[in-house]
Amino acid sequence: MKNIENSLVALIDRKINNELTEDELRNFDELLGNDPALDQEVRLYQEIDEALNETDVIDLRSNLDNIYQFTQRPESTTIVRSLFRSKLHRIAAAAFFLVLLFGSISLYFMNADKPVTNENLFRIYYQPDAALLIRGQSEDKMLIEGFQKYETRDYTAALELFNKILDQDPNNIPVQFYAGISSIETGKYRNALKPFNNIVNQNQNLYQDKAKWYAGLCYLKLNENDKAYDIFKEISNSNSAYKYKAKNIIKSINR
């Protein structure tokens, strides 16, 4: 039984790191399709993997919280915990990160009861969303250039181009969303709220969930704690991909 578990751990780890051959990937995807429980475990490990990729001390402190929550969830089996241990061993192999890891763990246990500021919460949980525009899907040169600027983190130029597009097409939801992210990146948190709230108020669109999350972070950054709390509470009670992060945030918001 232990050998089977170890083999499965290795297989999932290779899947997450894109190391499977085409045939192995096809067989593995078919296995996941026929085993919802295993599919859930892979999703959990993906969340753990993403959390452990952060190296900032404050980020790592939050990630330790998140990872602990992952391993305590009812659906977190011994396989997930084995994957977690495997991932930690791999990270510990890097000397620099090992020092950072133990330093962060010390900070975590020494400061567990220390209040977390809105600024720290924002730093912990905010990451700009990756652009989803696939090249070749659009012939709009301004749109393509806007996403190129976004991808290279030239957010000022990207925002200028996105705003020009929205002047002509104000209902373009993807452009609204990335204009919001670009506004955050250029320090215009109040301006970012307008496109995010517009998206949230339009039901049944692919960006609604993300827009609500980023709107909550903007309110957090602006110290409008009641509004931030209400949004994160709503997210935590939903099936959102951000629900567990939202649950952690609302524990730390001062109202």
N, C-alpha and C positions, 0 to 999 in steps of 0.2 A: 504493500500500500504506500509506504514511504517513497519507494522508487518511482511509483506512478506519479505521486504528488510532485517529486523533484523534477521529473520529466515535463510535467505540465507547467511548472513554474518557469523552467528554461524555455519552453515553447512560447509562453505568453510574453516573456521578456524579449525574446527575439522578434515577436510580432510587434511589440511597442517600439522597438528600435529599428524597424524596417529591415530586418536581416533575413526574412524568409524568402525562399525562391518563389517563383510564380505558382508552381504546383503546390508547394507547402501553404502558401497564402490562400489559394483557392480551397484547399482541403480544410484549412483552419477556419475560414469564413463560413464554410458549410457546417462545420462542427458547432460554431457559435449560433448559427441559425437554428440548429436542432436542439440547442441546450441553453435556454434562457438564463439559467443560474450561472453558467460559465460566462455567458455574455456579460452579465452584471458584474462578475468578478473582474473581467478584463477592463470594463469601464471604470471600476473603482481603482484599479492599478494605474490606469491612464491618469486619473486625477492625482494619485500619489506621485507619479512620475513627474507631472507638471509642477507640483508643489515643490518637489525636491530639486528642481532645476534652478530655483532662486538661490542666490548666494549672499544677498544683502542681509546684514545682521537682523534688522527689524523684520524683513520679509521672512527670514528663517524662523524667527520666534513665532510668527503667525502660522507658518507652515507646520511647525511642530504641533500647534493647537489643532490645525485642520487634519493632519495625518492621524493624530490620536483619535479624533472624531471618526475618521474613516474606519480605523481598526476596531472601533467599539460599536459600529453600526451592526444591526442583526444580520445583514447579508454579507458581512465581512467574515469569510471563513478562514480556516487555517492556510488555505492557498494564498489568499490576499496577504495575510501576515507574513508568510514565507517570502512572497515577492517583496514586501516592504523591507524585510531583513536583508534580502539579496541586494536591493538597491542601496541600502545604507553601507553595506560592505564595499560596494563598488565606489561609492563616493569617498569613503574613508581611505581608499587607496591613494587619493590625491593629497599630498602632504599639506599644501596650502589650505585646501578646503577643510582638511581634518582639524587644523588649528582653529579655523573659523567656526567649525561645527561645535567643538567643545567650548569655545568662548561663548557662542550663542546659547548653548544649553545652560551654561552657568548663568548667563544673564536671564535666561528664561525662568530658572528656578529661584534666583535671587530677587527678581522683580515681578513675580507672578501676581502680586496684589497691587502693583503700582498702576494708577489710573492711566489709561491710554488716551492721548489727545486726538482730536479730529484730524490734525495734520498727520500724525503717525498712522492712524487708521487708513487715511487716504493713500499714504505711501505703501502701506502693506497690501492693499487690495486693488489699487489701480494699475492697470496695464493697458496701453493702447491696443485696440482691436486690429487684427491683421486684415489687410484689404482683401476682399473676396472677388474683386473684378478679375475675370479671366481674359487675358489678352486675346483678341480676335473676336470677342463677343460684341464689341462696339466699334463703330467707325467714327465716333465722335472724337475728334482730335483733342478738344479741350478736356473731355472726360478722361481720356487715356493719359494725357499729360498731368491732370490733377491727381490721378492715382499713382502715377510714376513719382510725383513729388511726395505724395503721402508715403509710399514705400521707402523712399530714401530719407524720410523724416524731415523733409523740408516743409514743415506744417504751415508756415506762414504763406508760402507760395501755393500750397495745396488748398488752403482755406480761401485764398483770393479766387482761385479757379472754381472751386466748388460754389462759392457765392455767385459768381457770374452765371454758372449753369442754373442755379436756383432762381435767378432773376428771370430766366427764360422758361424754366420748368420747375415751379415751386413745389410740386407734388412728388418730386423724385425722391423716394424714400431712402435708397442707398446713399445718395449724395447728401441728403439731410443728415443721415447718421454719421458719415465720415466728416462732414463739416462740423458736427458736434464734437467729435474726437479731436479734430484739428483745433477747435476753439479751446478745449481743455489744454492741449499741448502748448498753446500760446498764452495760457493764463487767463482766458476769457470765459470763466466758469458760468457767469450769468448768461452770456450769449449762448453757451452750449445748451442751456436748458430749453431754449425755444425749439430747436429741431428735435431734441429728445422727447419733449412733451407732446409735440405734434405727432411723432411716430407712435407713442404710447396711446394716444387718443384715437388712432386709426386701427380698428380691430383687424385681427387676422393678417398680419404681415410678418415676414421673417425676422425683422429687426426689432419687434416690439419688446421682446424679452431683454435683449441687450440694452435697448434704449432706456428701459426702466432702471436697470442696474446702474448705468452711467449717470442717469438723472439723480439717483440716490447718492452717488459719490460726489456729484456737484453740490448738492445741498449740504453734504457733510463738509466739503471744503469751504463752503460759504457760512459755516456754523449755524445753519438753519436746521437744528437738530430734530425738532418735531417733525418737519417734513421728511427729513432723511429717515427717521425712525419709522414713520408710517409706510414709506416705500419699502424699506428692508423687511418690515414685518409682513407686508403683503407678499413679498418675494419668498420669505421663509415659509409661508403657508401654502405655497403653490408647488407645482412640479418643475419649477425653473431649474436650469443647470446651476444657477447661482444660489439656490436655497440654503445650502450648508454654510456658505460664506456669509450670507445675509444673517443667518442665525448667530454666527459668531460676532458680527458687527453690532447687532442690537443689544448684545450683552455688555458692550463697552460704551455705547452712546450715553452721554449725560443729558438728561432732560430736565 
